[in-house]
Amino acid sequence: MGITPESIKELLDSEDFGMRIRGLNQLREIEPETAFAMVKSLITDDNTRVRYAAVSQLDTLGVKNKDQSLIILRDRLFNDPEPDVQAAAADAIGGLKLVEAFEDLANVYHDTSEWLVQFSIVAALGELGDPRGFDLLSEALNSNNNLLQTAAIGSMGELGDTRAIPLLSSFVDHEDWQIRYRLAQALGRLGGDEAQAVIAKLADDESEQVAHEAKNNLK
């Protein structure tokens, strides 16, 4: 028997959270408008894993329902008790490019003590492409968390603001090779002589992965 909205609804209505997650995964197999209507009932599920799975679906199911998605994602970003779900909401906001939520992301970034939420917000700012994100990304570059710094470097590259080049260049000798790897990618996106000079230095990096990526980004 094939997957149908009726068979999925039966799973979503199950008392077994594993069955509800299975149903959420199957929403990808049906028409997006129908799937979006069905996923909404699981956004505030009692089970964290179910809420996370439901919110994570919105970056694809919400494409044609951005106004409703914005309302839902703002609510989860501010009000969900679990950082994982808040992070998923930030991811979906970035994926849907909901620039209307920029101030919400910035406020939560400064109010939360959860690094995972901050990480997802920093990553979302690159996808969002809003130039207002530059200052917050600059702030994240000064974090003492390497993962936040890595995400900020990547998002700076996506944002495309060449003011980032001097800020990013200071990471050329960073001890973490993954940061230097991401740096080569970001500078390649930003382009220009100043960026290329740093990439040329990274092309001689002691890490084979970093050197290879830098060479790929040399013009």
Secondary structure as the mmCIF struct_conf table of DSSP 4:
data_model
#
loop_
_struct_conf.conf_type_id
_struct_conf.id
_struct_conf.beg_label_comp_id
_struct_conf.beg_label_asym_id
_struct_conf.beg_label_seq_id
_struct_conf.end_label_comp_id
_struct_conf.end_label_asym_id
_struct_conf.end_label_seq_id
HELX_RH_AL_P HELX_RH_AL_P1 PRO A 5 LEU A 12
TURN_TY1_P TURN_TY1_P1 ASP A 13 ASP A 13
BEND BEND1 GLU A 15 ASP A 16
HELX_RH_AL_P HELX_RH_AL_P2 PHE A 17 GLN A 26
HELX_RH_3T_P HELX_RH_3T_P1 LEU A 27 GLU A 29
BEND BEND2 ILE A 30 ILE A 30
HELX_RH_AL_P HELX_RH_AL_P3 PRO A 32 VAL A 39
HELX_RH_3T_P HELX_RH_3T_P2 LYS A 40 LEU A 42
TURN_TY1_P TURN_TY1_P2 ILE A 43 THR A 44
BEND BEND3 ASP A 46 ASN A 47
HELX_RH_AL_P HELX_RH_AL_P4 THR A 48 LEU A 61
TURN_TY1_P TURN_TY1_P3 GLY A 62 LYS A 64
HELX_RH_AL_P HELX_RH_AL_P5 LYS A 66 ASN A 79
BEND BEND4 PRO A 81 PRO A 81
HELX_RH_AL_P HELX_RH_AL_P6 PRO A 83 GLY A 95
TURN_TY1_P TURN_TY1_P4 LEU A 96 LYS A 97
HELX_RH_3T_P HELX_RH_3T_P3 VAL A 99 ALA A 101
HELX_RH_AL_P HELX_RH_AL_P7 PHE A 102 ASP A 111
HELX_RH_AL_P HELX_RH_AL_P8 TRP A 115 LEU A 128
TURN_TY1_P TURN_TY1_P5 PRO A 131 ARG A 132
HELX_RH_AL_P HELX_RH_AL_P9 GLY A 133 LEU A 141
TURN_TY1_P TURN_TY1_P6 ASN A 142 ASN A 142
BEND BEND5 ASN A 144 ASN A 144
HELX_RH_AL_P HELX_RH_AL_P10 ASN A 146 LEU A 159
TURN_TY1_P TURN_TY1_P7 GLY A 160 GLY A 160
TURN_TY1_P TURN_TY1_P8 THR A 162 ARG A 163
HELX_RH_AL_P HELX_RH_AL_P11 ALA A 164 SER A 169
TURN_TY1_P TURN_TY1_P9 SER A 170 ASP A 173
BEND BEND6 GLU A 175 GLU A 175
HELX_RH_AL_P HELX_RH_AL_P12 TRP A 177 LEU A 190
BEND BEND7 GLY A 192 GLY A 192
HELX_RH_AL_P HELX_RH_AL_P13 ASP A 193 LEU A 202
TURN_TY1_P TURN_TY1_P10 ALA A 203 ASP A 204
BEND BEND8 GLU A 206 SER A 207
HELX_RH_AL_P HELX_RH_AL_P14 GLU A 208 ASN A 216
TURN_TY1_P TURN_TY1_P11 ASN A 217 ASN A 217
#
